[in-house]
C-alpha cells in the first residue's frame, strides 16, 4: 500500500469518525435540552407543592420542636373553623370565653381553669395563649384587654 493510499484510507476513517461524533453530539445536545425542560417542570412542581404545604399549614396544626419537645402550633381560623385542630387546653379556653355573658378578662378564664389568680405572674402564660388565639382569629381581643369569641 502506498503512502497516498494510506492517507486516503486514514482520511476516510476520520471522516466516518467525525460523522459518528457529529451524530452523537446532536443526541447529547438534544438530551441536554430535554433535561433543561425537565428541570423547569420539577422546579414548578416543587413551587406548587411548597404553596400547597403553606396553604395546608395555615389550616392544619403544625408540630414543631422547641427545646427538644414536640409542641403543637396554633392554626389560623379558616372560613369553616374546625376547633379540633386546636390543642385541648386552647379548646377549653375557647369554651370558657364562649360561655361568658360578654367580654371576659384573663382573670375570669384563669379562675374557671383553677389557676392561682391572686399571683399576676401565674396568669401571663394564659394571657399569651389567649392572645395567640386572638392573633389566629379564634378570639377577638378588645382594646380594654378583655376577650370575646368570634362567631
N, C-alpha and C positions, 0 to 999 in steps of 0.2 A: 504494500500500500504506500502510495507516495505521500509526501508531505501535504500536498494540495488536497488529496482525498481525505487525509486525517483532519485537516482544518475544516473541510466541508462537513464531515461526519460530526465533529465536535460542535460546530455551529448549529447543526440540525438538532443535536441533543439539547443544547442550551435553549434553542427556540421552543422545543417541546416543553422543557422545564419552565421557561418563562410563561408559556401559555397555561400550564398547570398551576403555577404560582398565582397568576392573574385570576384564574377561576377561584382558587382557594381564598385569595384576598377579597374578592367580591362576596363570597359566602361569609367570611369573617365580618366584613363591614355590615352586611345585611343582619347578621345575628346581633351585632353590637347595637344597631338601630332598634331591633326588637327589644333588647334589654333596656334601652333608654325608655321606651314606651312602657314596658312592664314596671320599671321603677317609678314612673309617674303615676301609674294606676295604683301601685302599692302605697305611695305617699297619700294619694287622695283617699283611699280606703282607710288608711291609718287616721287621717284627719276626721273622717266621718265617724270612725269608731271612738275617737277621742271626744268628739262632740256628743255622741250618744252616751258615753260614760259620764261626761259632765252633766248632761241633762238628767240622767238617772240619779246622779249624786245629789241633785237638788231635791229629789223626791224621796229616795230611799236612804235609810240610815247608813252611815258610813262608820266602819270600825277603824280606829287609829291606835297607835301605840304612844302612850305618854308615860314616861318614867318606867318603861318596861311593862306597863299594864295595858290591857286592851280596854279602850273606852269607846262608848257609842256616841258619836256626834249627833247633834240635834238637826233633823232635816228641816228645810223650809216648808211652810204650809203651802200646799198646792191648791188648785181650783177645787178638787174634791179631797178635802183633808182626811187623812187616814191616821187617826190617833194611835193606832197600833204600831206605827213607825217610831213612836216615842218610847224611851225607856220608862219603866213603871213609875219611878218617882216623879217624872215630869207629867205623866198622865194623871197622877194623884193631885199634883199642884193644879193642873187644868180643871179637874173635877171640883176642887175646893173653890177656885175662883168663880166657876160657873154657878156653884151653889150659893154664892154670896148674893145679898139683896141688891148690891150695887158695886161700885168700885171697892176693892179690898186692899188693905195695907199688907205689907210683907209680914208684919207682926201677927195679924189675924191668921194668915196662912200658916205661920210658924206655930201658933197656938194649936191650930187644928192638927198639925202634924206631930205635936207633942214636943216641940223644941223648947229649950230654956230661953224664953223671950226676954227675961229681965237683963240678960247679958247681950248687948248690942252685937258684939262680935260673932255670936252664935247664929245671927240672922243673915250675915253677909253672904255665906255660900248659897242660902236660899234666895236672897236678893239677886245674886248672879244668875241663878237658874231661871228665875222669873224674867230677868232682863233678856236672857238668851232666848226664852220663849217669845218675848215681845219682838226681839230682833228678827226672829224667823217667821213672824206673822201669826203665831198661835195666840198671843195675848196682845193687848193694847196697853202701853204704859202712858198714863196721863201725866201732865206737867206737875201735878202735886205729888207724884211718886206712887200713886195707887194704880192698881191694875184691873182691867176688865177683860172678859173673854170675847174673842171675835166670833161672830155668828156666821 
